[in-house]
């Protein structure tokens, strides 16, 4: 990948802009944290379902998840943080609203350290609607 980037003159900043554009184009609600589980980035759809603004960047993720640190959503996040494995949970956003499947995925930093967590959200569908 690095040689490809050098060959075609793609800078790290360009890669970030491309990635942000792709994530917005696929319209997936997501949140991303750093290693200290504070909000670093979110998609437009993530902002909509969580009611976020740029002022929320840096907030502890436990403050943003419905039910806080005692919730199924937070336990899934902790599992990913501790074991580095993907995890799932069900959440309602806003509480009492639409049910979503939350998926958590570790972000690896150099030398296999935890770089953060990405949380994605998919609206639940009834079995008749599931492909």
N, C-alpha and C positions, 0 to 999 in steps of 0.2 A: 504494500500500500504506500509506504514512504517513497519508494522509487517512482511509482505512478504519480504521486503528488508532485515530486520534483520534475518529472518529465513533462507534465502538462502545466506546471506553474501554479498549482493550487496551494495557496497559503493556508495555515491553520485558521485564520480569520475567515477565509473564503469557505473552508469546510464547515465552520460553525454556521455561517449564513445559509449554506446549502442545506445542512441538517435541520435548521429551524424552519426553512421553507417546506421541506419534506414533511416534517411533523405537523405543520399547520395544514398542509394539503390533505393529509390523511384524516384530519379532523378527529383525532383521538384525545379524549380528556386524559391528561396525565400531569403528575407532579414529580419533581426531582429534588432530592435532598443531597447535601454534602455529607461527609463522614460524621458530622455531629448532629445529623438528623434535623437540620434546619432547612427550610424551603429555599431552594436556589433558583428554580425555574419552573414554569408551568405553561401549558398550552392555553390557547384562547378558550377552548372548550373546558379545560380544567378550571380556568378562572370563572367561567359561567356557572358551572355546577357547584363550585365551592364558594362563590362570591368573593373572589380574590382580586386584589389590585397590586400594583408594584410595591405599595407600602407593606405588603405581607411578606416580601422576600426577607429572609433571615429569621422568620418566626419558627419556633419549634413545631415540627410536624404533628406532635401529639395534640397541639392546640387546634389543629385544623381538621383532624379526623373526628367524625361523629362518635361520641362516647369516650373520647380521649384515650388515656393510657390503659383503661380497663376494657376496651372494646375488642371485638374480633378483628377489626381492621388493624389495630395497633399490634395485636399479638402476631398477625401475619407479618407485619413489618419487622418486629423483633426476631421472628424466626429467620427471615432473610438476612437480617443483620448478623445474627449469631452464627448461623450455619452456612450462609452464602447460597442458600437454595431458594428457588422460587416458591412463593406461597400465594394462597388465594383467600379471600374473605368476601362476605356479602355486606353491603352498606346501603343505607338509604340517604339520598342527598336531594334536598335538605332532609334532615330527620323527619320521617313520616312521609317523604316524597317518593321519588323514583328509586327503585332497587337497582343497584349496580353490582357487578362482579369486580372486585378489586384484585389486581394481580401485582405482586411485588417482585422486583428483579434487582439483584445487586449490581452496582457499577464498580468495576475493578479499577483501581489506581495502579500506578507502576509498582512492581514487586508484589502483586497479588494482595495488596491491602484493600480494605473496603473504601471505595471512593464515594459511596453514597447509595441511595436507593431510588429506583424509579417505580412509581405507582401508576398503573393504568386502570381505566374504568370503562366497563362495557355494560350498557343497559341490559338487564335480564329480560329474557323473552319467555313466553309460555312455550311448552313443548310443541304445540302446533306451529309456532312461528320459527322454531329452531330449524335451521337447514340440516 
